[in-house]
Every structure is written in C-alpha cells, then in structure tokens.
Amino acid sequence: MTGAPMLECHGLRLRYGDLTAVDGVGFHISTGETYGLLGPNGAGKTTTISMVAGLLDRDAGEVTVAGEPMSPHAVRAKAAIGYVPQDLAIYPDLSARENLMFFARLYGMPTADAKRRCAEVLALTGLTDRAGDQTKKYSGGMKRRLNIGIGLLHRPKLLILDEPTVGVDPQSRNAILESVQDLSGEGMAVLYTTHYMEEAERLCDRVGIIDHGKLIAEGTRTELVSMVGEGDRVRLLAAGNLAKAAAELAGHRWVRQAGPTDQGIDLVVEDARGNLPAILTVTAAAGTSVRSVEVTEPDLEAVFLHLTGRALRD
C-alpha cells in the first residue's frame, strides 16, 4: 500500500422514510488496499457503496474518489470506478466476448483497444475457452466472473465488489477470491462487501464491521480480534502429570488460563502459535507426553458476536 487515499468518505447518511439505512458511515481506502465491509444482510452495505459509487444521492456526508468529489452527476469521479453489482449486469443472449465489447464501447474505447482489452479480461477471468457462448448457458460462477470482468475493462483505480460470491460453487468462489487478491497486489484499491467472515479474513487488509447502518468497528484483523479481549484457545491431548503441567504453564505471564481435563490440558494464551514451542517444553519438563495440539484463534465472527450480541448470520 502506498498510503495515498483513493477513496475517502465521511459521515454518510441516508434515510428511507422512518428508516435510517446508513447512519454516519465513514472510511478510506488506499491504493493497493482491499477494504472489506462486513455485516449481515440488511446492514447497509449495498446502500453505502451505492452512495460511494454515485448511484444514490446521500442526505449527508462527503465522498471523494481519486481526489474528485462524488455525486450522482460526477463524471470524472465515476470514471475512476469499476462497479460490480450484486445482481448480474450481463446480457444473457450475448456471448461473453459480445458483452465485454458492448460495455467497452460504452466506456468509449476505440475498437482495436476494446478487442485487445476484452481478450485480456477473458484470460483474467478464465473464460477464454467459452468466450463465444451465450452467457445464458453459463454456470452461476462463470456469470459472476464475467460480471467482475466487465467492471475491470477500463482499468479502474477503485473496484467496488458487492457480494460477488453469492450463489456460486466453491471452485468458482475460490477463483473469484484469487482474482481479487491479484488485483490488490497490482495496486488497485478494492472495496469488498460480504457477509462471509472467512472472505473478509482472507482478502481484506482492513475491515469495517457494519450493523444497522452504523460502522461499529474498523481495523486490521488483529486489531479487531484484540477487541474481543480473549486469547487463543489451546487444547492439548496429553497423558502424564497433567495437573503439574497445567500449574507450571499457569505461571507464565502469557498464559491466561490453564487447567487439566480428562484427556489433556486446556489453555487460554496470548499468541498461541508463537508460544507453542514453550508450551511443549514446559509440559515435557513436567512429565507430560503431548499427542496432539489444537489451536483456535478468535475470528471476526467472535468480534461481531462481542460487539452486537448476536452471530453474523442471525
């Protein structure tokens, strides 16, 4: 990441009658960064990115993209964005190549440049072999990949992806996630909305957790997990002097809890993976033989539960 802000938004607010869909949301995304908006369905993710992309006017707040102010009528700011909506925006009776050429011409690309760029996007999305087939014959995953490809045609500075893996098979989902990782690695800023915790953990440099239209937490995965106030849980399947080993482990400052069980020792520790060699050394010295180790780290699901009192998918 260069640290240069590609997107900045502050105090975004939008009401529909008595319903406040988005309430004071603000964040920024740097060049080469993937920022995730994580929250349940109906949390305000799509409304937020619609305001960011200039598709919806806002009641309050400011948005700038590549230094240009955004509004429903802003041409230069919108030109810097590639927007991939949750609903498919492709023509089913056209082939993938025809879809791409159509949108390339809408972007104003000369014919030669459009053909060259369409071929690049087909290769990037893994659709070259099916480029001439009508897209109504495509699987859900192929349609999603084409949908993303359309958003990439004009080489946007900011790519906005709204739940791009909804309803696709695991193989296509993995291909989509790999493509997003490659794009941010090439310097593109990416705004990614999802209600899948594992996607946010895999893809995003920073995550904003949104619920009931409000951004209730923001940070890296490590920063967010630290809010939970829990350590990593370690379960040792072991035999021997379990009580002595547990007592010895409890004496270390990075061990929050340690106790023997019927089959081994359960611990709550800081940085379990970093301290695992010390854990094994202490247990061996106490006359305990460890047969297996299971480490469970707090995740974004735990953060969401901690902040809202309910699971992410409730």
C-alpha positions as CSV (number, residue, x, y, z in Angstrom):
1,M,0.0,0.0,0.0
2,T,1.3,3.5,-0.8
3,G,-0.8,5.2,1.7
4,A,-2.4,7.5,-0.9
5,P,-6.1,7.7,-0.3
6,M,-8.0,6.5,-3.4
7,L,-11.4,6.7,-1.6
8,E,-12.4,8.9,1.3
9,C,-15.9,9.1,2.7
10,H,-17.2,10.8,5.8
11,G,-20.5,11.0,7.6
12,L,-22.6,9.2,5.0
13,R,-26.2,9.2,5.9
14,L,-29.4,8.1,4.1
15,R,-32.9,7.7,5.2
16,Y,-35.9,6.0,3.6
17,G,-38.9,7.5,5.4
18,D,-38.6,6.5,9.0
19,L,-35.8,4.0,8.3
20,T,-32.2,5.2,8.6
21,A,-30.4,2.9,6.2
22,V,-26.9,4.4,6.7
23,D,-26.0,6.5,9.7
24,G,-22.7,8.4,9.8
25,V,-20.5,5.8,8.0
26,G,-17.0,6.9,7.0
27,F,-13.8,5.2,6.0
28,H,-10.9,5.5,3.5
29,I,-9.1,3.1,1.1
30,S,-5.5,3.5,0.0
31,T,-4.1,2.5,-3.4
32,G,-3.3,-1.2,-3.4
33,E,-5.5,-1.9,-0.3
34,T,-8.6,-4.2,-0.1
35,Y,-11.1,-2.8,2.4
36,G,-14.0,-5.0,3.5
37,L,-17.4,-4.0,4.6
38,L,-18.5,-7.0,6.7
39,G,-22.0,-7.3,8.0
40,P,-25.3,-9.3,7.8
41,N,-27.8,-8.9,5.1
42,G,-29.7,-5.6,5.5
43,A,-26.9,-4.0,7.5
44,G,-26.5,-1.1,5.0
45,K,-23.5,-2.4,2.9
46,T,-25.1,-2.1,-0.5
47,T,-26.6,1.3,0.3
48,T,-23.2,2.6,1.5
49,I,-21.4,1.5,-1.7
50,S,-24.2,2.9,-3.9
51,M,-23.5,6.3,-2.3
52,V,-19.8,5.8,-2.7
53,A,-20.3,5.0,-6.4
54,G,-22.6,7.9,-7.0
55,L,-25.6,5.7,-7.7
56,L,-27.6,7.1,-4.8
57,D,-27.7,10.6,-3.6
58,R,-27.0,11.0,0.1
59,D,-28.7,13.0,2.8
60,A,-25.4,14.0,4.4
61,G,-21.7,13.2,4.1
62,E,-18.9,13.6,1.6
63,V,-17.2,11.2,-0.9
64,T,-14.1,11.7,-3.0
65,V,-12.6,9.2,-5.4
66,A,-9.1,9.7,-6.7
67,G,-9.3,13.3,-5.4
68,E,-12.6,14.0,-7.2
69,P,-15.8,14.8,-5.4
70,M,-18.5,12.2,-6.0
71,S,-22.2,12.8,-6.7
72,P,-24.8,11.2,-8.9
73,H,-23.7,13.6,-11.7
74,A,-19.9,13.4,-11.2
75,V,-18.3,12.2,-14.4
76,R,-14.6,12.2,-13.5
77,A,-15.0,10.5,-10.1
78,K,-17.2,7.8,-11.7
79,A,-14.7,7.2,-14.4
80,A,-12.2,6.0,-11.8
81,I,-14.6,3.3,-10.5
82,G,-15.3,-0.2,-11.6
83,Y,-18.6,-1.2,-10.1
84,V,-19.6,-4.9,-9.8
85,P,-23.2,-5.1,-8.5
86,Q,-24.7,-8.0,-6.5
87,D,-27.3,-8.6,-9.3
88,L,-25.8,-9.7,-12.6
89,A,-25.4,-7.0,-15.1
90,I,-24.9,-9.0,-18.3
91,Y,-27.0,-9.8,-21.4
92,P,-27.9,-13.5,-21.4
93,D,-28.4,-13.7,-25.2
94,L,-24.9,-12.3,-25.9
95,S,-21.7,-14.2,-25.6
96,A,-19.0,-13.2,-23.1
97,R,-17.0,-11.5,-25.8
98,E,-20.1,-9.6,-27.1
99,N,-20.9,-8.5,-23.6
100,L,-17.4,-7.2,-23.0
101,M,-17.3,-5.4,-26.4
102,F,-20.6,-3.8,-25.7
103,F,-19.5,-2.4,-22.3
104,A,-16.1,-1.5,-23.7
105,R,-17.7,0.7,-26.3
106,L,-19.9,2.3,-23.6
107,Y,-16.6,3.2,-21.9
108,G,-15.6,4.9,-25.1
109,M,-12.8,2.5,-26.1
110,P,-11.6,2.5,-29.7
111,T,-12.4,-0.8,-31.4
112,A,-8.8,-2.1,-31.5
113,D,-8.2,-1.2,-27.9
114,A,-11.6,-2.8,-26.9
115,K,-10.8,-6.1,-28.6
116,R,-7.3,-6.2,-27.0
117,R,-8.7,-5.4,-23.6
118,C,-11.6,-7.9,-23.9
119,A,-9.1,-10.7,-24.7
120,E,-7.1,-9.7,-21.6
121,V,-10.2,-9.8,-19.4
122,L,-11.4,-13.1,-20.8
123,A,-8.0,-14.6,-19.9
124,L,-8.0,-13.0,-16.4
125,T,-11.5,-14.4,-15.6
126,G,-10.8,-17.8,-17.1
127,L,-13.4,-17.5,-19.8
128,T,-11.4,-17.6,-23.0
129,D,-12.5,-21.1,-23.9
130,R,-16.2,-20.1,-23.6
131,A,-15.9,-16.6,-24.9
132,G,-18.2,-17.3,-27.9
133,D,-21.0,-19.0,-25.9
134,Q,-24.2,-17.2,-25.0
135,T,-23.9,-16.3,-21.3
136,K,-27.4,-17.8,-20.5
137,K,-25.6,-21.2,-20.9
138,Y,-23.0,-20.3,-18.3
139,S,-22.9,-21.6,-14.7
140,G,-23.5,-19.1,-11.9
141,G,-19.8,-18.9,-11.2
142,M,-19.0,-18.1,-14.8
143,K,-21.6,-15.4,-14.9
144,R,-20.1,-13.9,-11.7
145,R,-16.6,-13.9,-13.2
146,L,-17.8,-12.2,-16.3
147,N,-19.6,-9.6,-14.1
148,I,-16.3,-8.8,-12.5
149,G,-14.6,-8.7,-15.8
150,I,-16.9,-6.0,-17.1
151,G,-16.0,-3.9,-14.1
152,L,-12.3,-4.3,-14.9
153,L,-12.5,-3.4,-18.6
154,H,-11.5,0.3,-18.3
155,R,-8.7,-0.4,-15.7
156,P,-10.4,1.4,-12.8
157,K,-8.5,2.8,-9.9
158,L,-11.1,1.7,-7.4
159,L,-13.0,-1.6,-7.9
160,I,-16.2,-2.0,-5.9
161,L,-17.5,-5.5,-5.4
162,D,-20.9,-6.1,-3.8
163,E,-21.2,-9.7,-2.5
164,P,-19.5,-11.2,-5.6
165,T,-19.6,-14.8,-4.5
166,V,-23.3,-15.1,-3.6
167,G,-24.7,-18.3,-5.1
168,V,-21.6,-19.7,-6.7
169,D,-20.0,-23.1,-6.3
170,P,-16.9,-23.5,-4.1
171,Q,-14.5,-23.7,-7.1
172,S,-15.8,-20.5,-8.7
173,R,-15.8,-18.8,-5.4
174,N,-12.1,-19.7,-4.9
175,A,-11.3,-18.4,-8.4
176,I,-13.0,-15.1,-7.7
177,L,-11.2,-14.7,-4.4
178,E,-7.9,-15.4,-6.0
179,S,-8.6,-12.8,-8.7
180,V,-9.4,-10.2,-6.1
181,Q,-6.2,-10.9,-4.3
182,D,-4.2,-10.5,-7.5
183,L,-5.9,-7.1,-8.3
184,S,-5.0,-5.5,-5.0
185,G,-1.5,-6.9,-5.4
186,E,-1.3,-5.0,-8.7
187,G,-2.1,-1.7,-6.9
188,M,-5.8,-1.4,-7.4
189,A,-7.9,-0.2,-4.5
190,V,-10.8,-2.6,-3.7
191,L,-13.9,-2.1,-1.7
192,Y,-15.4,-5.5,-1.0
193,T,-18.7,-6.2,0.8
194,T,-19.6,-9.5,2.2
195,H,-21.4,-11.3,5.0
196,Y,-18.9,-14.2,4.8
197,M,-16.4,-13.8,7.6
198,E,-13.8,-16.1,6.0
199,E,-13.8,-14.0,2.9
200,A,-13.1,-10.8,4.8
201,E,-10.3,-12.6,6.8
202,R,-8.7,-13.9,3.6
203,L,-8.9,-10.9,1.4
204,C,-9.0,-7.7,3.3
205,D,-6.2,-5.5,4.7
206,R,-8.7,-3.7,6.9
207,V,-12.3,-4.5,7.7
208,G,-15.2,-2.2,8.7
209,I,-18.0,-4.0,10.6
210,I,-21.3,-2.5,9.8
211,D,-24.6,-3.2,11.5
212,H,-28.0,-1.4,11.4
213,G,-26.4,1.2,9.2
214,K,-23.6,2.1,11.5
215,L,-19.9,1.3,11.3
216,I,-19.4,-0.1,14.7
217,A,-15.7,-1.2,14.4
218,E,-12.8,-0.9,12.0
219,G,-9.2,-2.1,11.7
220,T,-7.0,-5.0,10.7
221,R,-8.0,-8.5,11.6
222,T,-5.5,-8.4,14.5
223,E,-6.8,-5.1,15.8
224,L,-10.4,-6.2,15.6
225,V,-9.8,-9.5,17.3
226,S,-8.0,-7.8,20.1
227,M,-11.3,-6.0,20.9
228,V,-12.8,-9.3,22.0
229,G,-10.4,-9.5,24.9
230,E,-9.9,-13.2,24.5
231,G,-6.7,-15.1,24.0
232,D,-6.1,-18.1,21.7
233,R,-7.5,-21.4,22.9
234,V,-5.1,-24.3,23.0
235,R,-6.2,-27.9,23.7
236,L,-3.5,-30.5,24.4
237,L,-4.3,-34.1,24.1
238,A,-1.8,-35.5,26.5
239,A,-1.1,-38.1,29.2
240,G,1.1,-38.0,32.4
241,N,1.2,-35.5,35.2
242,L,-1.5,-33.1,33.8
243,A,-2.1,-31.2,37.0
244,K,1.6,-30.4,37.4
245,A,2.0,-29.4,33.8
246,A,-1.1,-27.1,34.0
247,A,0.2,-25.5,37.1
248,E,3.6,-24.9,35.5
249,L,2.0,-23.3,32.4
250,A,-0.2,-21.1,34.5
251,G,2.9,-19.5,36.0
252,H,3.8,-17.9,32.7
253,R,2.6,-14.3,32.0
254,W,1.3,-15.1,28.5
255,V,-1.0,-17.9,29.9
256,R,-4.3,-16.5,31.0
257,Q,-5.9,-19.9,31.9
258,A,-4.6,-23.4,32.2
259,G,-6.3,-26.5,33.6
260,P,-6.2,-30.3,33.3
261,T,-9.0,-32.2,31.6
262,D,-9.9,-35.9,31.3
263,Q,-7.8,-36.1,28.2
264,G,-5.2,-33.4,28.5
265,I,-4.9,-29.7,29.2
266,D,-6.9,-26.7,28.1
267,L,-5.3,-23.3,27.9
268,V,-6.1,-19.7,27.0
269,V,-2.9,-18.0,25.9
270,E,-1.6,-14.9,24.1
271,D,-0.1,-15.6,20.6
272,A,-0.6,-19.4,20.8
273,R,1.4,-20.1,17.6
274,G,4.4,-18.1,18.8
275,N,4.4,-19.6,22.3
276,L,3.7,-23.2,21.2
277,P,7.3,-24.3,21.5
278,A,7.4,-23.0,25.1
279,I,4.2,-24.8,25.9
280,L,5.5,-28.1,24.7
281,T,8.8,-27.6,26.5
282,V,7.0,-26.9,29.8
283,T,4.7,-29.8,29.5
284,A,7.5,-32.2,28.7
285,A,9.6,-31.0,31.7
286,A,6.5,-31.6,33.9
287,G,6.4,-35.2,32.8
288,T,3.6,-34.9,30.3
289,S,3.5,-36.5,26.9
290,V,1.6,-34.5,24.2
291,R,0.0,-36.5,21.4
292,S,-1.8,-33.6,19.6
293,V,-2.3,-29.9,19.7
294,E,-5.4,-27.9,18.6
295,V,-5.2,-24.1,18.4
296,T,-8.4,-22.0,18.0
297,E,-7.9,-18.3,17.4
298,P,-10.6,-15.7,17.9
299,D,-12.0,-14.6,14.5
300,L,-14.2,-11.9,13.0
301,E,-17.3,-13.9,13.9
302,A,-16.3,-13.7,17.5
303,V,-15.7,-9.9,17.1
304,F,-19.2,-9.4,15.7
305,L,-20.8,-11.5,18.4
306,H,-18.9,-9.5,21.0
307,L,-20.0,-6.2,19.6
308,T,-23.6,-6.9,18.8
309,G,-24.6,-9.9,21.0
310,R,-25.6,-12.0,18.0
311,A,-23.9,-14.1,15.4
312,L,-23.1,-12.6,12.0
313,R,-25.7,-14.7,10.2
314,D,-28.5,-14.1,12.6
